[in-house]
Amino acid sequence: MLIIIGLVVVFASILGGYSIVDGPVHMLLQPAEMIIIMGAAFGAFLISCTSFLLKLSIKGFLQAFSGKTPGKDDYLELLAVLNGLFSKMHREGVISIEKDIEQPESSPMFQRFPRIAKDKEVCAFIGDTLRIYLTTGNAGELDKLMHIDMEVMHEEKMLPIHTVTCAAESLPGMGIVAAVLGVVLTMGKINAPPDELGHAIGAALVGTFVGILMCYGVFAPISYKMGAIAAERDLFFRAVREAVAAAVRGSSPMVSMEFGRRAIPLSYRPTFQEMEQKLKG
């Protein structure tokens, strides 16, 4: 939603300011220029992509428009799920959580907290880590394993961001290409009346305008938004990592929860009383 609002503000500000000085808005509507710029930029984007990277880019682009990032309620549900698992491990032994981590979609513990149950990445991250502990009983390398997992997930999210950023940066250049082609056409009309020449030159300059606008007003901000979503997602996994690492080191469930709570960003971090109320609930 914020992206839509931002785009409306960008275009309304530009067109509004242009209209205030009696700028002819119809002069900015140059379909041929748009086809040249956007088509060439998209073609260059495809050249730079592998099939894997293309899928990641489409996924990241759509996620940027959805704008969904973990909030306070997500963090509270995460702590509640982890507390349930750790408490069960503490009472009944590690083997007691096997069914919960193997099949979170049918686990009553996970189903009580739908935000986490629907997040397949988080469920897999928790399950894969605790499965190793359950199988081997060795907690020594789990923190390193979680670090590797998070690093790979982060790199995967950054790949399409770099690609979209490069595509955005190509747009001003494609705008210049469109403008040069417009100038070439204008030179073919060198003997035309001044008003016709002025119209042709103005249409050519629209190419440069569109390229710069689409770069700095649309696609570059979207790529930054993709990066922000990836960073906030990393923070969510960091809370999981700290809590799980504490639990397998032998900390009590409540101490493990406090490790997880302290890893939550301050803007979303619940107070100890809020966490305690959620866990009791």
C-alpha positions as CSV (number, residue, x, y, z in Angstrom):
1,M,0.0,0.0,0.0
2,L,2.8,2.4,0.8
3,I,4.3,1.9,-2.6
4,I,1.0,2.8,-4.3
5,I,0.7,5.9,-2.1
6,G,4.3,6.8,-2.9
7,L,3.8,6.4,-6.6
8,V,0.7,8.5,-6.6
9,V,2.6,11.3,-4.7
10,V,5.5,11.1,-7.1
11,F,3.4,11.4,-10.3
12,A,0.9,13.9,-8.8
13,S,3.7,16.2,-7.7
14,I,5.4,16.1,-11.0
15,L,2.3,16.5,-13.2
16,G,0.8,19.0,-10.7
17,G,3.9,21.2,-10.7
18,Y,4.1,20.9,-14.5
19,S,0.5,21.9,-14.9
20,I,0.7,24.9,-12.6
21,V,3.1,26.6,-15.1
22,D,0.6,25.7,-17.9
23,G,2.8,22.8,-19.2
24,P,1.0,20.8,-21.9
25,V,0.5,17.4,-20.2
26,H,-0.3,15.8,-23.6
27,M,3.3,16.5,-24.7
28,L,4.5,14.0,-22.0
29,L,2.4,11.2,-23.5
30,Q,4.8,9.7,-26.0
31,P,4.0,6.0,-26.4
32,A,6.9,5.4,-28.8
33,E,9.3,6.7,-26.2
34,M,7.8,4.5,-23.5
35,I,8.1,1.4,-25.7
36,I,11.7,2.1,-26.5
37,I,12.8,2.9,-22.9
38,M,10.8,0.3,-21.0
39,G,11.2,-2.4,-23.6
40,A,15.0,-2.0,-23.9
41,A,15.4,-1.8,-20.1
42,F,13.4,-5.0,-19.7
43,G,15.3,-6.7,-22.4
44,A,18.6,-5.8,-20.7
45,F,17.2,-7.0,-17.4
46,L,16.4,-10.4,-19.0
47,I,19.9,-10.6,-20.4
48,S,21.4,-10.1,-16.9
49,C,19.1,-12.8,-15.4
50,T,19.3,-16.6,-15.0
51,S,16.0,-18.4,-14.8
52,F,16.6,-18.7,-11.0
53,L,17.3,-15.0,-10.6
54,L,14.3,-14.1,-12.7
55,K,12.0,-16.1,-10.4
56,L,13.6,-14.5,-7.4
57,S,13.2,-11.0,-8.9
58,I,9.5,-11.5,-9.6
59,K,8.9,-12.9,-6.1
60,G,10.8,-10.0,-4.5
61,F,9.0,-7.4,-6.7
62,L,5.6,-8.7,-5.6
63,Q,6.7,-8.9,-2.0
64,A,7.7,-5.2,-2.2
65,F,4.2,-4.3,-3.2
66,S,2.6,-6.4,-0.5
67,G,4.9,-4.7,2.0
68,K,4.4,-7.3,4.6
69,T,7.1,-7.4,7.3
70,P,7.1,-8.9,10.8
71,G,5.3,-6.7,13.4
72,K,5.0,-6.9,17.2
73,D,2.2,-9.5,17.0
74,D,4.4,-11.7,14.8
75,Y,7.2,-11.5,17.3
76,L,4.9,-12.3,20.2
77,E,3.5,-15.4,18.4
78,L,7.1,-16.5,17.6
79,L,8.1,-16.3,21.2
80,A,4.9,-18.2,22.2
81,V,5.6,-21.0,19.7
82,L,9.2,-21.3,20.8
83,N,8.2,-21.3,24.5
84,G,5.8,-24.1,23.8
85,L,8.5,-26.2,22.2
86,F,11.1,-25.5,24.8
87,S,8.7,-26.1,27.7
88,K,7.7,-29.4,26.2
89,M,11.4,-30.3,25.7
90,H,12.1,-29.3,29.3
91,R,9.2,-31.4,30.7
92,E,9.1,-34.5,28.5
93,G,12.5,-34.6,26.8
94,V,13.7,-33.5,23.4
95,I,12.1,-36.5,21.6
96,S,8.7,-35.2,22.6
97,I,8.7,-32.4,20.0
98,E,9.5,-34.7,17.1
99,K,6.0,-34.6,15.6
100,D,5.7,-30.9,16.1
101,I,8.8,-30.0,14.1
102,E,8.3,-32.7,11.5
103,Q,4.7,-31.7,10.7
104,P,4.1,-28.1,11.9
105,E,1.0,-27.9,9.6
106,S,-0.8,-30.5,11.7
107,S,0.8,-29.7,15.1
108,P,-1.6,-28.3,17.7
109,M,1.2,-26.2,19.1
110,F,1.9,-24.4,15.8
111,Q,-1.8,-24.2,14.8
112,R,-2.5,-22.1,17.9
113,F,-0.4,-19.4,16.3
114,P,-1.4,-19.1,12.6
115,R,1.1,-16.3,11.7
116,I,4.0,-18.7,12.4
117,A,2.3,-21.8,11.2
118,K,1.8,-20.2,7.7
119,D,5.4,-19.1,7.5
120,K,7.1,-22.1,5.9
121,E,10.6,-20.6,6.0
122,V,10.4,-20.0,9.8
123,C,8.9,-23.4,10.5
124,A,11.6,-25.1,8.4
125,F,14.3,-23.0,10.1
126,I,13.1,-24.0,13.6
127,G,12.4,-27.6,12.6
128,D,15.7,-28.3,10.8
129,T,17.7,-26.9,13.7
130,L,15.9,-28.8,16.4
131,R,15.9,-31.9,14.3
132,I,19.7,-32.0,14.4
133,Y,19.7,-31.5,18.1
134,L,17.0,-34.2,18.5
135,T,19.0,-36.6,16.4
136,T,22.5,-36.0,17.7
137,G,22.0,-34.4,21.1
138,N,25.0,-32.2,20.2
139,A,24.4,-28.4,20.6
140,G,27.9,-27.3,19.9
141,E,27.5,-26.6,16.2
142,L,23.9,-25.5,16.0
143,D,24.6,-21.8,16.3
144,K,27.0,-22.0,13.4
145,L,24.4,-24.0,11.4
146,M,21.8,-21.4,12.0
147,H,24.3,-18.7,11.0
148,I,25.0,-20.4,7.7
149,D,21.3,-20.9,7.0
150,M,20.6,-17.2,7.7
151,E,23.5,-16.1,5.5
152,V,22.3,-18.2,2.6
153,M,18.7,-16.8,2.9
154,H,20.1,-13.3,3.1
155,E,22.2,-13.8,0.0
156,E,19.3,-15.2,-1.9
157,K,17.2,-12.2,-1.0
158,M,19.9,-9.8,-2.0
159,L,20.5,-11.3,-5.5
160,P,17.3,-9.9,-7.1
161,I,17.8,-6.6,-5.3
162,H,21.1,-6.1,-7.1
163,T,19.5,-7.1,-10.4
164,V,16.5,-4.7,-10.0
165,T,18.9,-1.9,-9.0
166,C,21.0,-2.4,-12.1
167,A,17.9,-2.4,-14.3
168,A,16.8,0.8,-12.6
169,E,20.2,2.4,-13.2
170,S,20.0,1.5,-16.9
171,L,16.8,3.5,-17.4
172,P,18.4,7.0,-17.7
173,G,20.7,5.6,-20.4
174,M,17.7,4.1,-22.2
175,G,16.0,7.5,-22.0
176,I,19.0,9.0,-23.7
177,V,18.8,6.4,-26.4
178,A,15.1,7.3,-27.0
179,A,16.0,11.0,-26.9
180,V,18.8,10.5,-29.5
181,L,16.4,8.6,-31.8
182,G,13.9,11.5,-31.4
183,V,16.7,14.0,-32.4
184,V,17.5,11.8,-35.4
185,L,13.8,12.1,-36.5
186,T,13.8,15.8,-35.8
187,M,16.9,16.3,-38.1
188,G,14.8,14.7,-40.9
189,K,12.4,17.6,-40.5
190,I,15.0,20.3,-40.4
191,N,13.0,22.3,-43.1
192,A,9.7,22.0,-41.2
193,P,8.1,25.1,-39.6
194,P,9.5,26.2,-36.2
195,D,6.4,25.1,-34.3
196,E,6.7,21.5,-35.8
197,L,10.4,21.4,-35.0
198,G,9.8,22.6,-31.4
199,H,7.2,19.8,-31.0
200,A,9.6,17.2,-32.3
201,I,12.4,18.3,-30.1
202,G,10.1,18.4,-27.1
203,A,8.9,14.9,-27.8
204,A,12.6,13.7,-28.0
205,L,13.5,15.3,-24.7
206,V,10.5,13.4,-23.1
207,G,12.7,10.3,-23.5
208,T,15.4,11.6,-21.1
209,F,12.6,12.8,-18.7
210,V,10.9,9.4,-18.6
211,G,14.1,7.4,-18.2
212,I,15.2,9.5,-15.2
213,L,11.8,9.5,-13.6
214,M,11.3,5.8,-13.9
215,C,14.8,5.2,-12.4
216,Y,14.7,7.5,-9.4
217,G,11.0,7.8,-8.9
218,V,9.9,4.2,-9.4
219,F,12.3,1.3,-9.7
220,A,15.2,2.5,-7.5
221,P,12.8,3.1,-4.6
222,I,11.2,-0.4,-5.1
223,S,14.7,-2.0,-5.0
224,Y,15.4,-0.2,-1.8
225,K,12.1,-1.4,-0.4
226,M,13.1,-5.0,-1.3
227,G,16.3,-4.5,0.6
228,A,14.4,-3.2,3.6
229,I,12.1,-6.1,3.6
230,A,15.0,-8.5,3.5
231,A,16.7,-6.7,6.4
232,E,13.6,-6.9,8.6
233,R,13.2,-10.5,7.7
234,D,16.8,-11.2,8.9
235,L,16.0,-9.6,12.2
236,F,13.0,-11.9,12.6
237,F,15.3,-15.0,12.1
238,R,17.9,-13.5,14.5
239,A,15.3,-13.7,17.3
240,V,14.7,-17.3,16.5
241,R,18.4,-18.0,16.4
242,E,19.1,-16.4,19.8
243,A,16.2,-18.2,21.5
244,V,17.0,-21.6,20.0
245,A,20.7,-21.3,20.7
246,A,20.0,-20.5,24.4
247,A,17.6,-23.4,24.7
248,V,20.0,-26.0,23.4
249,R,22.7,-24.7,25.6
250,G,20.6,-25.7,28.5
251,S,18.9,-22.5,29.5
252,S,15.4,-22.6,31.0
253,P,12.5,-21.8,28.7
254,M,12.0,-18.4,30.2
255,V,15.6,-17.5,30.0
256,S,15.6,-18.7,26.3
257,M,12.6,-16.5,25.7
258,E,14.4,-13.5,27.1
259,F,17.3,-14.1,24.8
260,G,14.8,-14.1,21.9
261,R,13.0,-11.0,23.2
262,R,16.3,-9.0,23.5
263,A,17.1,-9.8,19.9
264,I,13.9,-8.2,18.7
265,P,14.2,-4.6,17.3
266,L,13.3,-2.0,19.9
267,S,10.4,-0.7,17.8
268,Y,8.7,-4.1,18.0
269,R,10.1,-5.5,21.2
270,P,7.4,-6.4,23.7
271,T,8.0,-5.7,27.3
272,F,8.7,-8.6,29.6
273,Q,5.1,-8.3,31.0
274,E,3.6,-8.4,27.5
275,M,5.7,-11.5,26.7
276,E,4.7,-13.1,29.9
277,Q,1.1,-12.5,29.3
278,K,1.3,-13.9,25.8
279,L,3.1,-17.0,27.0
280,K,0.5,-17.6,29.8
281,G,-2.3,-17.1,27.3
